[in-house]
Amino acid sequence: MATSAAATPSELRRDVEALRASGVTGVLVRTGDQVVRSGRDVPIGPYLRIGSITKTFTAVVVLQLVGEGRLTLDDPVEKWLPGVVGGRRISVRQLLQHTSGLYDYSADLIPNYATPESYLRERDRPYTPEQLVKIAMSHPQGDTTWSYSNTNYVLVGMLIEAVTGRDWAPEVDARITRPLGLRHTRTDFVRDLPAPHATNYMQFTPGGPLVDTTIAIRGLDSGADGSMVSTASDLNRFLAALAAVRLLKPAQQTQMRTLVPMPDAPPGSGSGLGIFWYPLPCGGGIWQHGGTGFGYQTESAFTPDGRRLTVSIFTNTGDPDLAETRQGLIKDLIDHAFC
């Protein structure tokens, strides 16, 4: 557990403005008791695309089903989704922990939106979960060391439906968003962000213009792997419930937090089920998941003692060097906030 004091408002403001100076149009940070925002159109309490933080919600649903005895983490995916993964030997646990070896379908889809023109042309093209899995199945299976793949959680969504008879979204609502009072969290596909919201901007090429990408990409933003919309306040309430073991039985909480190593991650990091562990420079560490898309990045994190933080930026870039710089600035902000 980190023992140092959390960042003051002025220290958070310093880190927020450092992100702004990197060319980000807007930044929002919410801790347990502080809100810092900066940018041309960042309102109070905006709706956010949370991208892959959706995976933490869907993982909780599966772990609740495990706790109810309706499936086990060692069940083969083929038991629930016959033929969908082509007979490949993959367990439910491997989907949740990104050790399935399945190809990430988004690697094939993202080039379809690589320019402002193709984004506008292709953003409303629908893809079913089955189509996305078929894209992944056209590639050979990798080894079962850790490798992040959105395909895993497309399958998790299909698995939830196979077990419960309902789509993953109403299960998340019934089990998480309504019981926790997350009134501003949406599980259905949200093409146009509700008000209030900031504008999301994508810089498609290094040095290129910023393009409004607030409208979602249906192929990437419509499934159990990354479709949800929320607010920083709602996300922090969800994190508080995770920290307080309010959503899972102790056995499933332990399963969620059992780690496997992640290649190229900082020493001491690890992947649990729908959530990751990262060490803090002041000692202890945080549980974290982030979501990134065309024009946004949202990161949510909490400590074992229940301190939590959500940071969102409303600009993304196709410049890998600039993206790396901003990622470092976000890490610094999170470290400072908890240390």
C-alpha positions in Angstrom: 0.0 0.0 0.0 1.3 3.5 -0.9 2.0 5.5 2.2 2.7 8.9 0.8 0.0 11.7 0.6 -2.1 12.1 -2.5 -1.5 14.9 -4.9 -2.8 18.4 -4.0 -5.1 20.2 -6.5 -2.2 22.4 -7.6 -0.1 19.3 -8.3 -2.9 17.7 -10.3 -3.4 21.0 -12.2 0.3 20.9 -13.1 0.0 17.4 -14.6 -3.2 18.3 -16.4 -1.6 21.3 -18.0 1.4 19.3 -19.0 -1.0 17.0 -21.0 -2.6 20.1 -22.5 0.8 21.4 -23.5 1.3 18.2 -25.5 -1.5 19.2 -27.8 -4.5 17.5 -26.0 -7.6 19.6 -26.5 -9.1 18.7 -23.1 -8.4 16.8 -19.9 -10.6 15.7 -17.0 -9.3 14.2 -13.8 -11.6 13.0 -10.9 -10.2 11.5 -7.7 -12.3 10.7 -4.7 -12.7 14.3 -3.7 -11.1 16.4 -6.4 -12.0 17.4 -10.0 -9.6 19.1 -12.3 -10.5 19.9 -15.9 -8.9 21.9 -18.6 -9.7 22.5 -22.3 -11.7 24.2 -24.9 -15.0 22.5 -24.2 -14.7 20.2 -21.2 -17.9 20.5 -19.2 -18.6 19.5 -15.6 -19.3 15.8 -15.4 -19.1 15.0 -19.1 -20.1 11.7 -20.6 -17.0 9.7 -21.7 -16.4 6.9 -24.0 -14.6 4.4 -21.7 -13.6 1.9 -24.4 -11.9 -1.2 -23.0 -12.8 -0.4 -19.4 -16.0 -2.2 -20.6 -13.9 -5.4 -20.2 -13.8 -4.9 -16.4 -17.6 -4.8 -16.2 -18.0 -7.9 -18.4 -15.4 -9.7 -16.4 -17.3 -9.0 -13.2 -20.5 -10.5 -14.7 -18.7 -13.7 -15.7 -17.1 -14.0 -12.2 -20.6 -13.5 -10.6 -21.8 -16.3 -12.8 -18.9 -18.5 -11.6 -19.8 -17.6 -8.0 -23.4 -18.7 -8.7 -22.1 -22.1 -10.0 -23.4 -21.6 -13.5 -20.0 -22.1 -15.1 -16.4 -22.5 -14.1 -13.3 -20.6 -15.2 -11.8 -23.9 -16.5 -14.8 -24.6 -18.8 -13.7 -24.8 -22.4 -15.2 -22.1 -24.6 -16.4 -24.9 -26.9 -18.7 -26.1 -24.2 -20.7 -22.9 -24.4 -20.0 -21.7 -27.9 -19.7 -24.9 -30.0 -17.7 -24.5 -33.2 -17.2 -20.7 -32.7 -13.4 -21.0 -31.9 -12.9 -23.9 -34.4 -12.2 -26.5 -31.8 -9.3 -24.6 -30.3 -8.6 -25.5 -26.7 -9.3 -22.3 -24.9 -10.8 -21.9 -21.4 -13.0 -19.1 -20.0 -10.1 -18.1 -17.8 -7.9 -17.6 -20.8 -10.4 -15.3 -22.4 -10.6 -13.1 -19.3 -6.8 -13.1 -18.7 -5.7 -12.6 -22.4 -3.8 -15.9 -22.5 -5.9 -17.5 -25.2 -3.5 -16.8 -28.1 -6.4 -15.5 -30.2 -5.6 -12.8 -32.8 -6.9 -9.3 -32.1 -9.6 -8.6 -34.7 -9.1 -4.8 -34.3 -5.7 -5.1 -35.8 -7.4 -5.9 -39.1 -10.3 -3.3 -38.7 -8.3 -0.2 -37.6 -6.7 0.4 -41.0 -10.3 0.8 -42.4 -10.4 4.1 -40.5 -6.9 5.3 -41.1 -7.8 8.6 -42.7 -10.5 11.3 -42.1 -12.2 10.2 -45.3 -12.2 6.5 -44.4 -13.4 7.2 -40.9 -16.4 9.1 -42.2 -17.1 6.5 -44.8 -16.7 3.4 -42.7 -17.6 4.4 -39.1 -21.3 3.3 -39.4 -20.5 -0.1 -41.0 -21.9 -2.7 -38.6 -20.1 -5.9 -37.5 -21.7 -8.7 -35.5 -19.7 -10.4 -32.8 -19.7 -13.5 -35.0 -18.1 -11.5 -37.8 -15.5 -10.1 -35.5 -14.6 -13.6 -34.2 -14.4 -14.9 -37.8 -11.8 -12.2 -38.6 -9.7 -13.4 -35.7 -10.2 -17.1 -36.6 -8.7 -16.4 -40.1 -5.4 -16.0 -38.3 -3.4 -18.8 -36.6 -3.6 -19.1 -32.9 -0.6 -17.7 -31.0 0.9 -19.2 -27.9 -0.7 -18.9 -24.5 1.6 -16.4 -22.9 -0.1 -13.1 -22.2 -1.1 -11.0 -25.2 -3.9 -8.4 -25.2 -6.7 -9.2 -27.7 -10.1 -7.6 -28.0 -11.4 -10.8 -29.5 -11.3 -12.4 -26.1 -14.0 -10.1 -24.8 -16.1 -10.3 -27.9 -16.3 -14.0 -27.0 -16.9 -13.1 -23.3 -20.0 -11.2 -24.4 -21.2 -14.2 -26.4 -20.4 -16.5 -23.5 -22.6 -14.4 -21.1 -25.5 -14.7 -23.6 -25.0 -18.5 -23.9 -25.0 -18.9 -20.1 -27.8 -16.5 -19.2 -30.0 -16.4 -22.3 -29.6 -12.6 -22.4 -27.2 -10.2 -24.2 -24.2 -9.1 -22.1 -25.5 -5.5 -21.8 -28.7 -6.1 -19.8 -26.7 -8.5 -17.5 -24.2 -5.6 -16.8 -27.1 -3.3 -16.1 -28.9 -5.8 -13.8 -25.8 -6.8 -11.9 -23.7 -3.7 -11.8 -25.0 -0.4 -13.1 -28.5 -0.4 -11.4 -27.4 -1.9 -8.1 -24.6 0.7 -7.8 -26.8 3.6 -9.0 -24.6 4.3 -12.0 -27.3 6.5 -13.6 -25.0 7.9 -16.3 -23.5 4.7 -17.5 -24.7 3.2 -20.8 -24.2 -0.3 -22.0 -26.0 0.0 -25.3 -24.2 1.2 -28.4 -24.0 5.0 -28.2 -23.3 6.6 -31.6 -23.7 10.2 -30.5 -22.5 11.1 -27.0 -25.3 12.5 -24.8 -24.9 16.0 -23.4 -22.8 17.2 -21.7 -19.7 16.0 -23.4 -16.4 17.2 -24.8 -15.5 16.9 -28.4 -13.2 14.0 -29.3 -10.4 14.8 -31.8 -8.2 12.5 -33.8 -4.9 13.6 -35.4 -4.7 10.9 -38.1 -1.2 11.8 -39.3 1.8 13.3 -37.5 1.4 17.1 -37.7 -1.9 16.7 -39.4 -5.2 18.6 -38.5 -7.4 17.6 -35.6 -10.6 15.9 -36.9 -13.8 15.6 -34.9 -14.3 11.9 -34.1 -16.9 12.1 -31.4 -19.3 9.9 -33.4 -18.4 6.3 -32.5 -17.0 3.7 -34.9 -19.6 0.9 -34.9 -17.1 -1.9 -35.7 -14.9 -1.0 -32.7 -17.2 0.7 -30.2 -20.3 -1.5 -30.2 -19.5 -4.7 -28.2 -18.6 -6.3 -24.9 -15.0 -5.5 -25.4 -15.3 -1.7 -25.6 -18.7 0.0 -26.1 -19.7 1.5 -22.8 -20.2 5.2 -22.1 -20.0 6.6 -18.5 -18.8 9.5 -16.4 -15.8 9.8 -14.2 -18.1 10.0 -11.2 -19.8 6.7 -12.1 -16.5 5.0 -12.9 -15.1 6.0 -9.5 -18.2 4.6 -7.8 -17.7 1.3 -9.7 -14.0 1.3 -8.6 -15.0 1.9 -5.0 -17.3 -1.2 -5.2 -14.5 -3.3 -6.6 -12.1 -2.2 -3.9 -14.7 -2.9 -1.2 -15.5 -6.4 -2.5 -19.2 -5.4 -3.0 -19.6 -7.0 -6.4 -17.9 -10.4 -6.0 -17.7 -13.2 -3.5 -14.3 -13.4 -1.8 -13.3 -16.5 -3.9 -14.1 -14.7 -7.2 -12.3 -11.5 -5.9 -9.2 -13.7 -5.4 -9.6 -15.2 -8.9 -9.9 -11.7 -10.4 -6.7 -10.6 -8.7 -4.6 -13.7 -9.5 -1.9 -12.4 -11.8 0.1 -13.6 -14.8 3.1 -11.7 -16.0 2.8 -9.3 -19.0 5.7 -9.1 -21.4 7.3 -5.7 -21.6 5.4 -4.4 -18.6 7.1 -2.8 -15.6 8.5 -5.3 -13.0 5.8 -6.3 -10.6 3.0 -5.7 -13.0 0.5 -8.4 -13.9 -2.8 -9.2 -15.6 -5.7 -10.4 -13.6 -9.2 -11.1 -15.0 -10.4 -7.9 -16.6 -8.0 -5.8 -14.6 -4.3 -5.1 -14.3 -1.9 -4.5 -11.4 0.9 -1.9 -11.6 3.4 -0.9 -9.0 3.6 2.7 -7.7 7.0 4.4 -7.3 6.2 5.2 -3.7 5.4 1.6 -2.8 2.3 -0.6 -3.2 0.4 -0.4 -6.4 -2.9 0.1 -8.2 -5.5 -1.9 -10.0 -6.1 -0.3 -13.4 -7.8 -0.6 -16.8 -7.9 1.9 -19.6 -9.8 2.5 -22.8 -8.5 4.1 -26.0 -10.2 4.9 -29.2 -10.3 7.3 -32.1 -10.1 10.7 -30.3 -10.1 9.7 -26.6 -8.3 7.8 -23.8 -9.8 7.1 -20.4 -7.9 5.5 -17.5 -9.4 4.3 -14.2 -7.4 3.1 -11.2 -7.8 2.3 -7.6 -5.7 1.3 -4.6 -6.4 -1.7 -2.3 -7.4 0.8 0.4 -10.1 2.3 -1.9 -8.6 5.5 -3.3 -9.6 5.9 -6.9 -9.0 8.1 -9.9 -10.3 8.5 -13.5 -8.5 10.5 -16.1 -9.8 11.2 -19.6 -8.2 13.0 -22.5 -10.2 14.0 -25.5 -7.6 13.9 -28.2 -5.7 11.0 -29.8 -3.0 10.8 -32.4 -1.6 8.6 -35.1 1.9 9.9 -34.3 3.6 7.0 -32.3 6.2 9.3 -30.7 3.6 11.8 -29.6 1.4 9.0 -28.3 4.3 7.6 -26.3 4.9 11.0 -24.8 1.3 11.5 -23.7 1.2 8.0 -22.3 4.2 8.9 -20.1 2.4 12.1 -19.0 -0.7 10.1 -18.0 1.4 7.7 -16.1 3.1 10.5 -14.3 -0.3 12.0 -13.4 -1.5 8.7 -12.0 1.6 8.1 -10.0 1.5 11.6 -8.6 -2.2 11.4 -7.8 -1.6 8.3 -5.6 1.8 9.1 -4.3 
